[in-house]
Amino acid sequence: MAYRALLLACGLFLPIAEAFSQEDTLAIPVQADSLIVTGGLPGPVMDSTAVVLSQDSDTLDWRARHSPHKASILSAVLPGAGQIYNRKYWKAPIIWAGLGTCVYFIQENSAEYRRYKDAYIALVDGDPTTTDEFNGQFSAAQVLNVTDTYRRWRDLSYIAFGLVYMLNIVDAGVDANFVHFDVSRDLSMHVGPSLELASRGAAGLSFSLALR
């Protein structure tokens, strides 16, 4: 009887022990990539690529809104403004320096031209009471020659001013057009030995331009 009671107890205990062992081996799947622990509490994962994509989209939006016509008008109204609109800030001081230099030479050459012109008029007006500032040290022909030189330099200064002004407008328009041009790293050139020439027994170089 004791032997049968022992077998009966073992038969009842084994299923219960097996059930407990199965419960211990169960595991709850956790998606580790969807949660992070911050201060002991789960929180959403911050995607670092979202920040980069946001910055890229802002740059693309700026390039899409950029207008070459507006850049040209800004430079025509205020020299250097188109370069600032194109975000080529370093070009604006160059434009201002060029125009300022032209204005300086226009004023200097104009003043010297008027000076020698008055001296020439005083020499050839036939009035003995009128004297030039040089007190007769130079002849009328010499003074006239210097007068014509300063007049020519004054005219060239005006032309230079106009060229710098026009160059300022053209540069702003061209730069604005190049804003839409793709200059990313997908544009590349590779230089290396040519396999086709090597197969023919000749040495050479091959150039390849990758556009993606």
Beta strands, then each sheet from edge to edge (+ up, - down):
strand 1: 36-38
strand 2: 41-43
strand 3: 188-193
strand 4: 205-210
sheet 1: 1+ 2-
sheet 2: 3+ 4-
end
